[in-house]
C-alpha cells in the first residue's frame, strides 16, 4: 500500500488501519439519516444509480453485496438469492430488518447476512454469479485485496458491478472535494441538526480516493476482463465499474 505523501496527499490503494477504524465508526453514526442525506447530496440521483446497477442481475442469480450498509440497495433485489456482507454489526442489524421485511412482502425467503471485511470474505470460491458494491469500495481498507477476494468468490464468467464516487482526473477530483467539503456538509448539518455530524469524516474518504483510471487498471491487475469504469450522467458525481471473471 503506497503512502499518502507519495501520491500527492491521497492513497488511492487503501486506508491506514486507524483511519479505517474511525471511518467505520462514522459510517455507523450515519445510520439514522443515511438515506435522507444521500438523497439530498445527489439530488435524488442515488435511486437512479442503484437501479442502473441492479439491472445487471437476472432472475435466479446468486448475488453478494459487499458493504451493504443499512440495506438501501439490497431491499430492492427481487427474485435473487442475496447475501449481504458488511463489517458493521449495527449496519447488518438495520439491513436485516429492512431487507427481510421487503423480501417477505414479496413472498421471498430471507437474505443471508455475513459480518466481515471485504479483504477477508469468509465464503467459498466460485460461489456467486454477481457481486455488487454500492458506495462501499471507497471505504475498503485495502482496495486491491478487496478486489482479489471478490474475484475469488465470483463464479467463472461472473461479474462485479460497482458504483462509487466519481473522480475522472485531478481537476474533477478538486470539484468533488469542494462539493463534499461545502454543500454536503451544509446538507448533513441541516438534516442531522448538529455541527458534529459524521459526514465530516466521510468527506475525507473522497479526498483519499483514486481516479477511475487507477481503479480500472487495478481491476485488470487482479484478473478481471472486459473492465470498464465511467462517470454516470447527468451529474458526473458517481462512477460505475464493471469487470468479468474469465470462464
N, C-alpha and C positions, 0 to 999 in steps of 0.2 A: 504494500500500500504506500503510495507516494505521500510525501509531506505536503501540507498546505502551502508552506513557504516556497516549495519547489514548483508549484503550479500557479503561482501568481495570486495566492491568497485563498485558494479553494482546493479541496481534494476531490476530484471527480470520481475517484475509485471507491471511497468509503468514508467512514466517520470514526474517530477515535472512541474508545470504549466509554470514557467519562462523558463525552458529548452525546454519545448514543443513549446512554442511560438517562441523562437529563431529558433528551428528546422524547424518549418513551413515556416519561412521567408527564411531559407536556401534552403528548397525544392523548393520554388517559384523561387529562383535565379538560380536553375539548369535547368530551362525550355529550354533555347536556346541550351544547349549542353547535355541534358538528355540522349538521345538515343546514341549519339556518345561515351560518357564516359562509359555508361553501356556496350556497345558492346565491348569496349576495355578491361575494367576491368574483364569481364567474358570470354574473348577470343571468343566472339560470341555465347556463350552458352545461353545467355539470351533468344534468339529466340527459342531455343530448350526447355527451361524450360517453356516458355509461351505456346508453343504447347502442352507440356505434361499436363499442367493444363487445357487448352482449350478443349482437347479431352475428358474430363469428361462429357461435356454437350451433350445433344441430341437435335435434331431439335425441335423447337417449345417451348423449355423451357423458363420460365421466370427467368431471371438472374439479380443478383445485384452484381456489382463490388464495393467493399468498398476500397476507396483510389485509385481512377482511375488514378490519376496523369494526364499527358498530353495525355492520350488515347492510349498509345503504345500497350496495351493488348486489349482493347475494340474494336478497329478498325477492328480486325480480328475475332470477334464473329459473325459468319454467321448463318442466319436462326433462330435467337434467339430474344426474347423480352428483350431488355437490358436497365438497369438503371445504370447510373454511379454516384457514390457518392464520394465527396471529400470536405474537409474543406476549400480548397483554391478556391476563385473566379477566380483567374488568371489561375490555373490549369484547371478548368472547361471550361473557355473560349477557351483554346487551344484544350482541349479534344472534345468539341462540334464541332468545325470546322473540326477537323481531323476525328472523328468517323462518323459524319453525312455525310461527303463527301464520305467516304468509303461505307457507307450503301446506299447512293443514287446511287453510281456506280453499286451496286448490285441489284438495284430496291427495296430496303427495306425502311421502314419508319424510321424516325429519332429515336434515342435513347432518353430516359428521363434522366434529369440531376438534381441532388439534392446537394445543398451545406449544408453539415452537418458533424459533427464529428461522428466517429464510436460508441462512447459511448452514443450518443443520436440520433438514426436513426429515422427520422420523417416519418416512413412508417408503414403500418398496420401489425399486427400479421399474421403469417402463410400465407405470400403472395408470397414467392419466392421458386422456385424449387431448385435453387442452388445459393450459394454466393461464389464469388471468391475474394481473396486478393492476389495481386501480389506485393511483396516488400513494403507493406504498414503496415502490422501488427507490424513490429518493431517500427513504429512511432506512434502507439496508445499511448495516454497519460495514459490510464488505460486499460491494455490488458484484464483483466478478465471482466470488464464492457463491453468492445467492443465485446467480445465473447458472452456475455449474450444477447446483442442486436441483434447480428447476429442470435443466436439461436431463439430468439423471432420472427424475421421476416421470418425465414425459415418455409416452409410447413412441416407438419409431413412426415417423410420419405425423406425430403430434405437434401442436402449435402453441407458442407463447404469444399472448397479446397483452401489451402493457399500455396504460395511459398515465402520463405523469406531466410534470411541469414542462413547459416548452422553453428551450434555450437553443436557438439556431446558431448563434455566434456571440461574441463578446458584446457587441452593441445591443443585440436583442436581450442578452442577459442583463445588461445595465438597465434597460427599460423595465424588465421584470423585477429587478431588485428595488427600483424606485416605487413601483406599484405595490410590492409586498411590504415595503417599509413605511408607506404613507397611507394610501387608501384602504388597504386590507386592515391595517392597524386601527384606523378610524372605524371601519365597519365592525370589527371584532369588539372594540370598546363599546360601540353603540348597542350591540346585541347582548353582550355579557354584563353591561352596566358597571364595568370595573376597568381601572387603568392597568392592573396587573393580570392581564389575560394571557393564556398560553400561546396565542398566535404570535407573540413577540419572538419566542424562540423558534417557532416553525418558519418564520421568515428567514432566519439564518440558514436553515437547511437548504433553501433555494440558492443562497449565496454560494454554498459549498457544493453545488450540483454542477455536473459537467454538461457539455453540449450534446446535441443529438448525434453528431458525427462520432464523438468519443464513444458513446454507448452502442452505436451501430457496429463500430469496429470491435468493441468488447464482445458483443454477441457472436460475431464471426469467429473471434479467437476461441470462444467457448465451444464452437462447433455448429452453431445454427446456420441453416441455409435460407435462401430467399429472404434475407434480412432487409427490412425497411424501417424507416423512422422519420416521420414528418410532422410538421405543425398542423393542427386542426383549425379549420376555418369555422366561423368568421373572425374570431378574436385573436387567434395565434397565441393563446395563453397556454395551450396544452399540446403535447405531442403524443402520437400513437406509434408504438413499436411493434413489429411482428417478426417472427422467425420460426422456422420449422426444424424439427429434429429429423435427420435423414432416415430413410427407410432402411 
